Amino acid sequence: MIDTLETMDDAGLELVYTVPACMEPVPMRLCPGCTHPIAHRLCAEIVDELGIADRAVLISSVGCSVFANEFFRLDGAQAAHGRAPAVATGVKRVHPENIVFTYQGDGDLASIGLAETIHAAARGEDITIAFINNGIYGMTRGQMAPTTLLGHKTTTSPYGRSAEDTGYPLDVCALLQTLPGVAFLARESLHAPKYVRRAKRSLKKAFQCQIEGKGFSLVEMLSTCPSCWHMEPLEAFERIEKEVIPQYPLGVFVEK
Amino acid sequence: MSERTLMDGNRATAEGAIAGGCRYFFGYPITPQSHIPERMSLRLPEVGGVYLQAESEVAAINMCYGAAACGAKVMTTSSSPGISLMQEGISYMYGAELPCVIVNMVRGGPGLGNIAAAQSDYWLSTRGGGHGDGQMITFAPWSIQEVYDLTYESFDIALKYRAPVSLLGDAILAQMMEPVQERKPLDAALSQTDWGIGGERHGREKNVITSIYIQPRALEELNHRLYARYAQAAREETRWAELGAEDPEILVCAYGIAARICQTGLELAAAAGVKARLLRPISLFPFPTAPIREWSEKVRKILVVELSMGQFVEDVRLAVEGRCPVEFSGHTGGVVHTPEEVAGVLGNL
């Protein structure tokens, strides 16, 4: 990747778009058409723009987010499945001057780590959570998640998710928005450029909340998983627009 | 002699920790050790530390993981069922090479069990710490002074080996009161490590705390690194104490509160003409294999007294390697030997 950039430079071309300073110039271990890299990049651009690379700490989780520390030039720790908010709490209580953010998927945050998420929010813990919701367990190849839409066929809901057997998709923002400790809460999407720009605005506000010491902040980002949805990337983007957003409406739910 | 303070084992744990430099505590209430978090919630703000009650033991151990990743002296305390919940986090701590002090005031098990004294978490602590190839440095005090001293020293030992250190007490040691000589406060500042995260980086290379090693050879290398540290701990941290007859026919092996009971049992037996000696491990991992092996060549029999169905006895048998018979006397579920019972068993050997 570096070689390509240098070649461009040699050719006298102006470099207008490159890897953010706080990202490692390495290939990401993610599938084509997946929106994780967009979310990674948004986090990195915001850290650079806010000038906090020297004091940002990234807590990665388990799932497709497990390698996140490899992609960022930031201090960090890898947390057990679902425990990133607890690990982030430990770091933040030792170093209140650090900007501590977790990067978690929906299996991690909304299933096994729901208690850690809700209690970090209830405490008003001064951390920021980048929450990637693709409605499936991607790293383990496509099992049903608590966020999976009704009717969606996954490897563990082969007949389609039924409300009778497994209940309804879990809306994390709805769960969190009544808690007084929450300072910023939004749901955005990463399926098209205009939504990505919106997502960046919300994510930046979430980081700013922490810089100002206002409390817990979380931005949910609706994401694609073409590999486990068994779709072409463009189809997956369309699915977000047609099926996922109606179930998980976008918006800024808390802004203090 | 300078002034001593009367306190129970729970308070001695808290005070030993603070004097040992601990400034971060994350825990969850459970009998018989809730007095430790209570005491820490009172004392830590006085010394500029942080006390936080977690939503569960699962969260508590992971908060410790985060604080330990910063090089902080951090502790959690619990009792058996709570320690079961922490196993995942402890395994991640070995894997990520993080120092932490974990105190287990053991109660009767399995399951919810009861809140009486037991030693049935020996395997959980010395073999355990969750899944994988790690083991846990484990100390077992027998007096309230030793509860204080071992807690005080454990933070620096955890940092020295970059590993979790466990203390096994029990419901009696948690609540029993004895005078304690307090010690000079140790350094409480964040450790200057080359691996800690957080603070201002000022351009230094990033540090990442992780237990993920995707390449099998790299993970094998980690496990060899951990075991090299255990080998060092075996040389430098193995502790035990002995008392009783100089030329014994019987060696009694017991640890913690069981050893304390055996001390009186040996006195009663000695009055009846039984020549016995007590060897009590203070470190359970690393285990004092060498002195037990040495005595096994000189005594007629070894008696192991333990408050479980027989866990510690297996390490004694491994040390003895069949050189002499190893008898076992155990109580479990919160039932505790009397000194008379121990003397009776000794008399019949």
Interface residues (C-beta under 8 A of the other chain):
Chain A: A53 D54 R55 V57 I59 V66 N69 F72 R73 L74 D75 G76 A77 Q78 A79 A80 R83 A86 V87 A88 T89 G90 V91 K92 R93 V94 H95 E97 N98 A115 E116 H119
Chain B: Y24 F26 V50 L52 A54 E55 S56 V58 A59 A60 N62 M63 C64 Y65 G66 A67 A68 A69 C70 A72 V74 E88 G89 Y92 A96 L190 I197 G198 G199 E200 R201 H202 G203 K206 N207 V208 I209 T210 S211 I212
